[in-house]
């Protein structure tokens, strides 16, 4: 009996993780929490698009990464996908706050 496939996950680069931590430390806990939920949803959406052979969310940068403007938040995200690992990796997280 084979085990069920796990869902898509998100990993953050060290710099992106530091930016996320700075949000929480800078009294932006609500923004931090909203962004964590956004990144989780992005992993699910990018995974579904990959499996359906549809375009990924965001704008392609030409080097395998995609840029996403996080609507309603002062944040820009760059990410890449790794289908074999069922994972996206947030390479850059730009906080405009």
Secondary structure as UniProt FT lines:
FT   STRAND          9..12
FT   HELIX           14..25
FT   TURN            26..27
FT   HELIX           29..51
FT   TURN            52..53
FT   STRAND          59..60
FT   STRAND          65..70
FT   TURN            71..74
FT   STRAND          75..82
FT   HELIX           83..85
FT   STRAND          87..95
//
